[in-house]
Amino acid sequence: DSGVTQTPKHLITATGQRVTLRCSPRSGDLSVYWYQQSLDQGLQFLIQYYNGEERAKGNILERFSAQQFPDLHSELNLSSLELGDSALYFCASSVALSTYEQYFGPGTRLTVT
Amino acid sequence: GNSVTQMEGPVTLSEEAFLTINCTYTATGYPSLFWYVQYPGEGLQLLLKATKADDKGSNKGFEATYRKETTSFHLEKGSVQVSDSAVYFCALSDRGNNNDMRFGAGTRLTVKP
């Protein structure tokens, strides 16, 4: 158990809908990262937050957004969902901004039908 | 940009066989290198890391040496077990590029008794 929790574990929704994925980092970790894992694209970095502020952006679509709240939990919002958004979404956390060791949550499996 | 290339799988070995999974990288800055492991139905776990050239990371019988001259970080284990069956990801984090984390495509290892 990494100490990172993600909810829900599974999510099934229809095209065009909007969903919110939630992540609670390890106790004491200030950085939160979101990743998308799909069969054709592999594991892709989406976005990083540190202590409530966005710090790095990867291959995140404009239809996706995220935020980190004062209690350090984070939410990833996915809107106007398409079939191709079906994937595993992982959250990871680390202690500091420039810490290389990331601890991953169990993931949320999103299926768009 | 930064990237990681690792050998394609799947790799199937018999128990107690020697394992090598090749990983090479391209980076403009001073990357740290990692191997992560993903067991079925779980998130990624850090297996080992190396933060500078010639460092050797090791854990659970796995080893990898940071070779700057060949831009490589190959994963090795002398004697694999059935419990090592998983997907292995090579990754780099670039301090000079906002800690941008890049992952390889993953290599699926199956160890047969």
Contacts between the chains, C-beta under 8 A, distances in Angstrom:
chain1	res1	chain2	res2	distance
A	2	B	43	6.5
A	2	B	45	7.0
A	4	B	43	7.4
A	33	B	101	7.2
A	42	B	103	6.7
A	42	B	104	7.7
A	42	B	105	4.6
A	42	B	106	6.4
A	43	B	44	7.7
A	43	B	89	6.5
A	43	B	103	4.3
A	43	B	106	7.0
A	44	B	103	7.9
A	45	B	100	7.1
A	45	B	101	5.5
A	45	B	102	7.2
A	45	B	103	7.7
A	48	B	99	7.6
A	55	B	98	6.8
A	56	B	98	4.6
A	56	B	99	6.7
A	56	B	100	6.3
A	58	B	100	7.3
A	90	B	43	5.6
A	90	B	44	7.0
A	92	B	43	7.8
A	92	B	44	7.6
A	97	B	99	7.1
A	98	B	95	6.4
A	98	B	99	5.8
A	100	B	32	4.6
A	100	B	34	7.1
A	100	B	49	6.6
A	100	B	51	7.0
A	100	B	93	4.5
A	100	B	99	7.0
A	101	B	46	5.7
A	101	B	49	6.8
A	102	B	46	7.2
A	102	B	101	7.1
A	103	B	46	7.5
A	104	B	36	7.8
A	104	B	43	3.5
A	104	B	44	4.4
A	104	B	45	6.9
A	105	B	43	5.3
A	106	B	41	7.8
A	106	B	42	6.1
A	106	B	43	5.0
A	107	B	43	5.4
